[in-house]
Amino acid sequence: MALVNIPRLDLLHYTQGTQEQRNQFIQDIGTAFNETGFVTIANHGLSKELIEELYQVVPEFFGLPTETKEKYEFPELAGQRGYTAKGREKAKDAKTPDLKEFWQRGQTIVGEEYSKADFPDNPQVEEIPRFNGVTAEVYKKLEDTGRELLKAIATYLDLEESYFEKFVINGNSILRAIHYFPIADPDALAPDAVRAGAHEDINLITLLIGASADGLEVLTKDGQWFPIKAKGEDIVINVGDMLQRLTNNKLKSTTHRVVNPPREKMGTSRFSIPFFLHPKSSMSLASLDSCIDGAHPKAYEDYTAGEYLDERLREIGLKM
């Protein structure tokens, strides 16, 4: 199997470390994002107790009756708030939907005027009051962690450390709780049906809080699938397409997937909770001048983040 550079980094080295530790963190995350697009992060700000509570309330929600969950589904919001049922989302260019259902929590705007068309209210789950508070707390903590990581990335790119701040504070970030549901009859599955088809994330960076089971794999440069496993309470960070476009492919949005479990475990659930850090819709994704040269000509058309998100939501079947 190919050797893959997915380093384990300590966020405290960046936020509270010496200048030497900060510089090393910046270089390590930049190098990994340049090579594979993935790192794992320790000391990220989420307590073990909060993660455990999150993994209690999420299965509780997905264990509710189907008709109860469907109360919280709003197709007009393109899956950006509330519940999205089985069979709705697929990977780009895939013909068969992923084997999953999910819940999405979005931004709560503070200190700015905004339109509810752009930032709809987050629905509150009446049946599990704790669900609302826990997901809100996790959202805020992961957003704060993501902002620190973007400061390190900006420094690696020779930008002002605060370059991303004006775009991601009150941005379009999403916390997604995913239930990869049990497969009662594996023989009835379509040949290409998988928990999550091979894809790249849409956003700037993704912060993933472990998972309740194995299955996440990343595609290496030589075309092999490499399993990703976080250690203990570490979180996994990967580059999204928006950051790849902004950096003209300097930072890699790596293809990844979630494979089906062995047949003997098909009847079990898998839960996974990623945080997709998005900027405001108005942010330009035009490639940075510093990332364009003779050896690396401009690879992408100029888009705003909002235009790109809209295009991708249509491609994956969430927006018509």
ABEGO torsion letter per residue (X at the ends): XBBBBBBBBBAAAAAABBAAAAAAAAAAAAAAAAAAGBBBBBGAGBBAAAAAAAAAAAAAAAABBAAAAAAABBAAAGGABEBBBBGABBBBGBABBBBBBBBBBBBBBBGBBBBAAABBBBBBBAABAAAAAAAAAAAAAAAAAAAAAAAAAAAAAGBBAAAAAAAABGBABBBBBBBBBBBABAAABBAABBABBBBBBABABBBBBEBABBGBBBBBAAGBBBBBBBBEABBBBBBBAAAAAAAGGABBBBBBBBBBBBAAAAABBBBBBBBBBBBBAABBABBBAAABBAABBBABBBBBAAAAAAAAAAAAGABX
